[in-house]
Amino acid sequence: MKSFVAVTALLALALTHNDRALSAPGDSWKALAFLEGTWDAHAQAGSAGAQSNGTYTFKPELKHHVLVRRSDSADCKGPANFDCEHSDVFYVYQEAENQPLKAIYFDNEGHVIHYAVSTPGPSTAMFVSDASPSGPQFRLVYELKDSVMWGKFQMRMPGQAEWKSYLEWSGAKR
């Protein structure tokens, strides 16, 4: 009986260790590895009514505890209310081991957006802000298809079911 209890305890410990290994922090980061690098961005759609060319870079920093995206706009034409001098920084992080990834966005217009992070497919990353009863909810989607990264920044107002694209872009890796 003692040996049965000992074997059962060892098996339970091994299974617990394997569960931890499968959900290790590195696995979350691996799901976003397809984003890493410098990408061209050619904005061609969305309600912003802007046309822009630029680049953005996803780079792991701080011993890969943070994934940072920085963007740069080179050639931009848009309506008077569109900021063609736009710049932003986006941080993906994990608050603690075995916790889900989160992201936070800052831009030169003073916007700050907190996002939950998911990877619904092997080459798709989705960042969704919390819903608000008084303002828009935001969704940022990156999808790699045939060596081209497609991106969308979308919004939906309280009570709406559909996401509306504010800006869409695509481009190859440099």
N, C-alpha and C positions, 0 to 999 in steps of 0.2 A: 504494500500500500504506500509506503514511504517513497519508493522509487517511482510509482505512478504520479504522486503529487510533485516530485522533483522534476520529472519529465514534462508534466503539464505546465509547471511554472517556467521551465526553460523554453518550452514552445511558445508560451504566451509572451515571454520577454523577447524572443526572436521575432515574433509577429509584430509586436509593438515597435521594435527597432526598424523592421522593414517598412511599416507605415510611416514612420518618421523620415526614413530615407526617401520614400516616394513623394512626400510632401515637403521636402527640404527646401529652404529658401532658393537655392540655385535653380530648382525646377521652374519656379515662377519667372525668374530672369531668363531662362533658356527659351521660354515661350515668346519672349519679346526680342530675341536675338536678331530676327529678320529685319527689325527696324534699324539696327546699328549701321552707321555709315553716313555719308553725305549724299543727299538726294536733290535732284532738280525739282522745282515746283513751278508748274505752268497752270495758273488759275484760269479756268475757262467757264465756270458756271456758278450759279447760286444767286440769291436775292441781293447780294452786295452790289452787283452790277459792275464789278471791277475786273480788270484784266491785269495780271501781274506775273512776272517771272522772277524767280529767285532760287535760293537754296535753303535747305535746313539740314542739320546734322544731329543725329542721335548718337551720343557717346557715353559709355559707362565711365563713371568717376567715383572717387573715394573708395578704391578697391572694390568696385562694382557693387557698392551699396546704394548707388543712385544712378539712374539713367537720365541724362540731361539732353533736352532738345533745344537748340538755338536756331533761330531763323534769320534770314537776311533777304530783303526784297531789293531787286536791282532795277527792274523796269516795271512801272506801275501806272495804270490809267484807271481812274474811277470817278464816281460822282463826288461832288463837293464834300459830302458828309463821310466819305471813305478816307481813312488815314493811310495814304501811300507811304508815309514815313514810319509805318508800323514796325515795331520790334517786340519780341516776347521771349520768354524763357519758360520752359516746362520741365518739371522735375517728377520723375517716377521714383517712388521710394517704398520701403517696407518699415513700418513702425517697430515691429518686433518679430523675432523668429516665428515662423508658422502663421503669421498674420497675412491677410491678403495685401496685394500691392495697391498703392494709392498714388494719386498724382495731384500736383498743384501747378497752376498756370498763373503767370504774371505778365502784364504788358505795359507799354509806355503810356497807355491811356488810363492806367490805374485799376484795371480789371484784375480780379483775383478769382479763380475758379478752382474748387476742389472736386476731384474726380475719383470714382471707384474704377478699378481696372479689371478688364476681362479679356480673354483670348478665346472667342467662340470658334476659331479654326486655327490650323497651324500657321497661317499667314495673314491672320486678321487680329488686330488689337482694337479694343473699344474702350473708350473713356467716357463715363456718364456721370454727370453731376447729380446731386440730390434734387428732387422736385421741390418747387417752392410755390406756395399759394399766391404769392404776389409778383413773381417775375418768371422769366424763362428758365427752362431746364436746358442744359447743353449736352451735346454728344459729339465726340471727336472720334473718327474712325479712320484707321489705316489698313489698307489691304494690298498685299503684294500679289500681282497677277502677271505672269509671263515677264518677269524682270522689270515691271513697271509698278511703282508705288502709287496707289490711288488714295486720296484723302478727302474727307468731308468734315466740315465744321457745321453742325446742325443745331437748331433750336426748336423748342415747342413751348407754347404758352400754356399756362394753367388751364386744365380742362380739355386741352386738345390731345388727340391720340397720335396724330401724324407728326413726324419730324420734318422740318423744312430746312433745306440746305441754304446756309448763308454764304458759304464759300466752298468750292470744290477744286481740286488740283490733281495733277499727276506728273510723274517724271521718273526718269531712270536714275540709277545709282551712278555716282561719279567715280 
